[in-house]
Amino acid sequence: MTIIQRDRSIIPACDVELDRFKEIVKATHDIDSVGGYKIPAKSGREGWEKAWVATAREFTIKPLIYDHQKAGTDIPDTSTDFIYAIKESGFDALIIFPESGPVTEYEWIKAAQDAGLGVIVGGEMTHPRYLDNDLSEGKTMNYTEIFKALGIERHIPGFIRRNAPEDMYEIATRMGITDFVMPGNKPGKIKYYKDLVERCGVTNPAIYSPGLVAQGGEISEGARAAGRRFHGIVGRGIYKAENINQAARELTSQLA
């Protein structure tokens, strides 16, 4: 299923309180290139349905994407109840990062498909030391020295197997998924994973990228690497802006 009809858009990541969320939707709902809204795990089903979804629907019918940060990391058996709660609350799609293994990924995607809920599958995240071949530091922090101060002399890379994202994306494509989260601050990785899902049979995948603006990713570079279908997920660049509408319009202008 197509989650966002536009080929390119900006999606505000609304990791804020409800009042600020209302301000964001009110200020941006009439901007054509705002493709939808990413809503966080703030309050459980009753809060989603009666507060967050209801608030958004005062202004817009654009897709509402639920991001549990990170869904799809529990045991396979929890998928149906979780997916049902998301669907019944009025969401159009959810993001999963299946870091707990291929069985969980399969069962969570299948449960969402059975419920008619859109699925966006992530694999690689944007922060340092996610994969097991990564010893990079933060922008302002030296984690090698921090861990040494804890008494750990050996190098500690990321916990996730280096080619695990490839497996996550491939399983998703084989199940008919066409929408993927890829790291916006790593345009080379966007191109690499895009080529992978295309080889697995997905023509013109829709790529959703966080890691933009505050985390250093350039929207124009991410869009170039993604090709035709690109949706930039922007949090602080919008919700911390003094003028939300102006900030959103400025960001959407970079999509071309």
C-alpha positions as CSV (number, residue, x, y, z in Angstrom):
1,M,0.0,0.0,0.0
2,T,1.1,3.5,-0.7
3,I,1.4,5.4,2.5
4,I,2.2,8.9,1.2
5,Q,1.0,9.8,-2.3
6,R,3.6,12.5,-3.0
7,D,7.0,11.3,-4.2
8,R,8.8,13.8,-1.9
9,S,7.8,15.4,1.3
10,I,8.9,16.5,4.8
11,I,7.4,14.6,7.8
12,P,7.5,16.5,11.1
13,A,8.7,14.2,13.9
14,C,6.4,15.3,16.7
15,D,8.4,14.2,19.7
16,V,6.7,16.9,21.8
17,E,3.9,17.5,24.2
18,L,0.3,17.5,22.9
19,D,-0.1,21.3,22.9
20,R,3.0,21.8,20.7
21,F,1.9,19.0,18.4
22,K,-1.3,20.9,17.8
23,E,0.7,24.0,17.0
24,I,2.8,22.0,14.5
25,V,-0.2,20.5,12.7
26,K,-2.1,23.8,12.6
27,A,1.0,25.6,11.2
28,T,1.9,23.1,8.5
29,H,-1.2,21.1,7.5
30,D,-1.8,23.4,4.4
31,I,1.8,23.0,3.1
32,D,1.5,20.5,0.2
33,S,5.0,19.2,0.7
34,V,4.4,18.2,4.3
35,G,3.5,14.6,3.7
36,G,2.3,13.4,7.1
37,Y,3.2,13.4,10.8
38,K,5.3,11.1,12.9
39,I,3.7,10.6,16.3
40,P,5.6,9.2,19.3
41,A,4.7,6.7,22.0
42,K,3.4,9.3,24.5
43,S,0.2,7.9,26.1
44,G,-1.0,4.5,25.1
45,R,-4.1,3.7,23.0
46,E,-6.7,5.9,24.8
47,G,-4.4,8.9,24.5
48,W,-3.5,8.2,20.9
49,E,-7.1,8.0,19.8
50,K,-8.7,10.7,22.0
51,A,-5.9,13.2,22.0
52,W,-3.2,12.9,19.3
53,V,-5.2,11.4,16.4
54,A,-8.2,13.5,17.2
55,T,-6.1,16.7,17.4
56,A,-4.5,16.0,14.0
57,R,-7.8,15.2,12.4
58,E,-9.1,18.7,13.4
59,F,-6.8,20.0,10.7
60,T,-5.7,17.3,8.3
61,I,-6.4,13.9,6.7
62,K,-2.7,13.5,5.9
63,P,-1.2,10.1,7.0
64,L,-0.3,9.7,10.7
65,I,2.7,7.4,11.3
66,Y,3.2,5.8,14.7
67,D,6.8,5.5,15.9
68,H,7.3,3.4,19.0
69,Q,11.1,3.9,19.0
70,K,11.6,1.0,18.4
71,A,8.7,-1.2,17.6
72,G,9.3,-4.8,16.4
73,T,11.9,-5.6,19.1
74,D,9.8,-7.7,21.3
75,I,8.9,-11.4,21.0
76,P,6.9,-12.5,17.9
77,D,3.7,-13.3,19.9
78,T,3.1,-9.6,21.0
79,S,2.6,-8.4,17.4
80,T,-1.1,-8.9,17.0
81,D,-2.3,-7.1,20.1
82,F,0.2,-4.2,19.6
83,I,-0.8,-3.8,15.9
84,Y,-4.5,-3.9,16.7
85,A,-4.1,-1.1,19.2
86,I,-2.3,1.0,16.7
87,K,-4.8,0.4,13.9
88,E,-7.8,0.9,16.1
89,S,-6.4,4.2,17.4
90,G,-6.6,5.6,13.9
91,F,-3.0,5.5,12.6
92,D,-2.3,4.9,9.0
93,A,1.2,3.3,9.3
94,L,3.9,2.4,11.8
95,I,7.6,2.3,11.8
96,I,9.4,-0.9,12.9
97,F,13.1,-1.6,13.5
98,P,13.2,-5.4,13.8
99,E,16.4,-5.6,15.9
100,S,15.3,-8.7,17.8
101,G,15.5,-11.0,14.9
102,P,13.9,-12.3,11.6
103,V,11.1,-14.2,13.2
104,T,9.8,-11.1,15.0
105,E,10.2,-9.1,11.8
106,Y,8.1,-11.6,9.9
107,E,5.4,-11.8,12.4
108,W,5.1,-8.1,13.0
109,I,5.0,-7.3,9.3
110,K,2.4,-10.0,8.7
111,A,0.2,-8.8,11.6
112,A,0.3,-5.2,10.2
113,Q,-0.5,-6.4,6.7
114,D,-3.4,-8.5,8.0
115,A,-4.7,-5.4,9.8
116,G,-4.4,-3.2,6.7
117,L,-1.8,-1.0,8.4
118,G,1.0,0.5,6.4
119,V,4.5,-0.6,7.4
120,I,7.8,1.3,7.2
121,V,10.8,-0.9,8.0
122,G,14.1,0.5,9.3
123,G,17.5,-1.2,9.5
124,E,20.4,1.1,10.2
125,M,20.1,4.0,12.7
126,T,21.8,7.3,12.6
127,H,23.8,7.5,15.8
128,P,27.4,6.3,16.5
129,R,28.3,2.7,17.4
130,Y,25.1,1.1,16.2
131,L,26.8,-1.6,14.0
132,D,29.5,-4.0,15.2
133,N,32.1,-2.6,13.0
134,D,31.6,1.0,14.2
135,L,33.9,2.7,16.7
136,S,32.9,6.3,15.9
137,E,32.5,8.9,18.5
138,G,29.7,11.4,19.1
139,K,29.8,14.9,17.7
140,T,31.0,16.3,21.1
141,M,31.7,13.2,23.1
142,N,34.6,10.7,23.2
143,Y,33.0,7.5,24.2
144,T,36.3,5.6,24.1
145,E,37.5,7.8,26.9
146,I,34.2,7.6,28.7
147,F,34.2,3.8,28.7
148,K,37.9,3.8,29.8
149,A,36.8,5.9,32.8
150,L,34.3,3.2,33.6
151,G,37.2,0.7,33.7
152,I,36.6,-0.8,30.3
153,E,39.9,-0.7,28.4
154,R,38.8,-2.7,25.3
155,H,37.1,-1.1,22.4
156,I,33.3,-1.5,22.4
157,P,31.7,-1.2,19.0
158,G,28.0,-1.3,18.2
159,F,25.9,-4.2,19.3
160,I,24.1,-4.9,15.9
161,R,25.7,-7.3,13.4
162,R,27.1,-5.2,10.5
163,N,25.0,-6.9,7.8
164,A,21.9,-7.2,9.9
165,P,20.3,-4.2,8.2
166,E,20.6,-5.8,4.9
167,D,18.7,-8.9,6.1
168,M,16.0,-6.6,7.7
169,Y,15.5,-4.8,4.5
170,E,15.5,-8.0,2.3
171,I,12.9,-9.8,4.5
172,A,10.7,-6.7,4.3
173,T,11.0,-6.5,0.5
174,R,10.2,-10.2,0.1
175,M,7.0,-9.6,2.1
176,G,5.9,-6.8,-0.2
177,I,7.1,-3.8,1.8
178,T,8.0,-0.7,-0.3
179,D,8.7,1.9,2.4
180,F,11.9,2.0,4.4
181,V,13.7,4.1,7.0
182,M,17.3,4.8,6.0
183,P,19.8,7.2,7.8
184,G,19.6,10.7,6.4
185,N,23.0,11.7,7.8
186,K,24.6,8.8,5.8
187,P,23.7,9.4,2.1
188,G,26.1,6.7,1.0
189,K,24.2,4.2,3.1
190,I,20.9,5.4,1.6
191,K,22.2,4.6,-1.9
192,Y,23.6,1.3,-0.8
193,Y,20.4,0.1,0.8
194,K,18.2,1.5,-1.9
195,D,20.2,-0.5,-4.5
196,L,19.7,-3.6,-2.3
197,V,15.9,-3.3,-2.0
198,E,15.7,-2.6,-5.8
199,R,17.7,-5.8,-6.5
200,C,15.1,-7.6,-4.3
201,G,12.4,-6.4,-6.6
202,V,11.1,-3.1,-5.3
203,T,10.8,-0.4,-8.0
204,N,11.1,3.1,-6.7
205,P,11.2,2.4,-3.0
206,A,9.9,5.2,-0.7
207,I,12.8,6.2,1.6
208,Y,12.1,7.9,4.9
209,S,15.2,9.5,6.5
210,P,15.8,10.9,10.0
211,G,19.1,12.3,11.0
212,L,18.5,15.5,9.2
213,V,19.3,19.1,10.3
214,A,20.0,18.7,14.0
215,Q,22.0,15.4,13.4
216,G,23.9,16.9,10.5
217,G,22.1,15.3,7.5
218,E,21.4,17.5,4.5
219,I,17.9,17.1,3.0
220,S,19.1,17.8,-0.5
221,E,21.8,15.2,-0.2
222,G,19.5,12.6,1.2
223,A,16.9,13.3,-1.5
224,R,19.6,12.9,-4.2
225,A,20.8,9.6,-2.8
226,A,17.2,8.3,-2.4
227,G,16.1,9.1,-6.0
228,R,12.5,9.6,-6.9
229,R,10.7,8.9,-3.6
230,F,12.1,10.6,-0.5
231,H,10.5,11.7,2.8
232,G,12.7,13.7,5.1
233,I,11.8,13.2,8.8
234,V,12.6,16.4,10.7
235,G,12.2,16.8,14.5
236,R,14.1,19.7,16.2
237,G,14.4,21.6,12.9
238,I,10.6,22.1,13.0
239,Y,9.4,21.7,16.6
240,K,12.1,24.0,18.0
241,A,11.6,26.7,15.4
242,E,10.2,30.1,16.4
243,N,8.2,30.2,13.2
244,I,7.1,26.6,12.5
245,N,5.4,27.4,9.2
246,Q,8.4,29.3,7.9
247,A,10.8,26.5,9.0
248,A,8.7,23.8,7.3
249,R,8.5,25.8,4.1
250,E,12.3,26.4,4.1
251,L,12.9,22.6,4.6
252,T,10.5,21.6,1.9
253,S,12.2,23.9,-0.6
254,Q,15.3,21.7,-0.3
255,L,13.5,18.6,-1.5
256,A,14.1,19.5,-5.2
